[in-house]
Amino acid sequence: MVTPHPQGPGTLHRPVTADEHRQAMRHLATGVAVLTTRHDGLPHAMTLNTVLSVSTRPPTLLVSLGTQSRTHGILHSAACYTVNILASDQRHLAERFAAKRPMGMSQFDGVPWEPSPITGNPVLPDGLLAIDCRIGRRIPIADHTLFIGDVLGVTPARTGAAPLVFACGDYEPEGR
Ligand SMILES: Cc1cc2nc3c(=O)[nH]c(=O)nc-3n(C[C@H](O)[C@H](O)[C@H](O)COP(=O)(O)O)c2cc1C
C-alpha cells in the first residue's frame, strides 16, 4: 500500500530548480548519437543523447532538440533526419558535433561520411549504425521540440562494437 504524502500527492515544499533537475539527470547514463540532416543541400550534424525508441510497431524514434540549436531550425523544414549511434572510440566526433563550427561542408572536415541510400543524409561509417527517419510529428515542449520520426531504415556500420556512453557529465573511459 502506498502511503499518501502528508501534503497531498505531487506536493513539494518548493519547486525543483533547473539546476537541481540538471544535476539529477546527470546520473542517467545514455548512449551518444550524431544526428545528421541537410540544409540547402549541404550536410549538417549535431551531437545528441535524447534518443528514445517510442514504439516498435510501427518503428518510431524520438529526438529532443533545444530551440536555440541551429539543427532545430533546420528540422522545422526538413523532411527527415538520421541518427548515427557512436562507438566507444568516437568521443572526438561527439565533441566536434557539439561545438558550434561553421555550417556546411567544413563541419565535416576530415570526418569520413557517406550519403544514406535512403535519405541522402550523412552516415558515419565508423559508427555503430545509422537510423533514417521521416519526421512525422513536431511537438513543442518548453524550450525543446520533440521530433517524432517514422523509421525508414537501419544502415549497419560497425554493429557489435561497444557504444559510447555519457554519464555524470562525461564520457565513459573507453573499454571500462
Ligand atoms: C553528450 C551530449 C549530448 C547532447 N544532447 C543534446 C540533445 O539531446 N539535444 C540538444 O538540443 N542538444 C544536445 N547537446 C548539445 C548540442 O550538441 C549543442 O548545443 C550543439 O552545438 C548544437 O549544434 P547546432 O547549433 O549546430 O544545432 C548535447 C551535447 C552533448 C555533448
The ligand as an SDF file (V2000), in Angstrom:
LIG
                    3D

 31 33  0  0  0  0  0  0  0  0999 V2000
   26.7550   14.3090  -24.9460 C   0  0  0  0  0  0  0  0  0  0  0  0
   25.9180   15.4590  -25.4600 C   0  0  0  0  0  0  0  0  0  0  0  0
   24.5640   15.2800  -25.6450 C   0  0  0  0  0  0  0  0  0  0  0  0
   23.7580   16.3230  -26.1390 C   0  0  0  0  0  0  0  0  0  0  0  0
   22.4200   16.0970  -26.3150 N   0  0  0  0  0  0  0  0  0  0  0  0
   21.6410   17.0870  -26.8110 C   0  0  0  0  0  0  0  0  0  0  0  0
   20.2500   16.8490  -27.0300 C   0  0  0  0  0  0  0  0  0  0  0  0
   19.7450   15.7630  -26.8040 O   0  0  0  0  0  0  0  0  0  0  0  0
   19.5010   17.8760  -27.5260 N   0  0  0  0  0  0  0  0  0  0  0  0
   20.0400   19.1110  -27.7960 C   0  0  0  0  0  0  0  0  0  0  0  0
   19.3020   20.0030  -28.2280 O   0  0  0  0  0  0  0  0  0  0  0  0
   21.3620   19.3540  -27.6000 N   0  0  0  0  0  0  0  0  0  0  0  0
   22.1680   18.3700  -27.1330 C   0  0  0  0  0  0  0  0  0  0  0  0
   23.5080   18.5890  -26.9580 N   0  0  0  0  0  0  0  0  0  0  0  0
   24.0620   19.9310  -27.2740 C   0  0  0  0  0  0  0  0  0  0  0  0
   24.2930   20.1420  -28.7740 C   0  0  0  0  0  0  0  0  0  0  0  0
   25.1180   19.1220  -29.3330 O   0  0  0  0  0  0  0  0  0  0  0  0
   24.9920   21.5120  -28.9970 C   0  0  0  0  0  0  0  0  0  0  0  0
   24.1830   22.5350  -28.4440 O   0  0  0  0  0  0  0  0  0  0  0  0
   25.2970   21.8150  -30.4580 C   0  0  0  0  0  0  0  0  0  0  0  0
   26.2020   22.9160  -30.5050 O   0  0  0  0  0  0  0  0  0  0  0  0
   24.0860   22.1740  -31.2980 C   0  0  0  0  0  0  0  0  0  0  0  0
   24.5470   22.4050  -32.6150 O   0  0  0  0  0  0  0  0  0  0  0  0
   23.7350   23.2510  -33.6720 P   0  0  0  0  0  0  0  0  0  0  0  0
   23.5250   24.6310  -33.0900 O   0  0  0  0  0  0  0  0  0  0  0  0
   24.5870   23.2590  -34.9220 O   0  0  0  0  0  0  0  0  0  0  0  0
   22.4250   22.5680  -33.8820 O   0  0  0  0  0  0  0  0  0  0  0  0
   24.3280   17.5710  -26.4630 C   0  0  0  0  0  0  0  0  0  0  0  0
   25.7160   17.7470  -26.2830 C   0  0  0  0  0  0  0  0  0  0  0  0
   26.4960   16.6990  -25.7840 C   0  0  0  0  0  0  0  0  0  0  0  0
   27.9830   16.9090  -25.6120 C   0  0  0  0  0  0  0  0  0  0  0  0
  1  2  1  0
  2  3  1  0
  2 30  2  0
  3  4  2  0
  4  5  1  0
  4 28  1  0
  5  6  2  0
  6  7  1  0
  6 13  1  0
  7  8  2  0
  7  9  1  0
  9 10  1  0
 10 11  2  0
 10 12  1  0
 12 13  2  0
 13 14  1  0
 14 15  1  0
 14 28  1  0
 15 16  1  0
 16 17  1  0
 16 18  1  0
 18 19  1  0
 18 20  1  0
 20 21  1  0
 20 22  1  0
 22 23  1  0
 23 24  1  0
 24 25  2  0
 24 26  1  0
 24 27  1  0
 28 29  2  0
 29 30  1  0
 30 31  1  0
M  END
$$$$
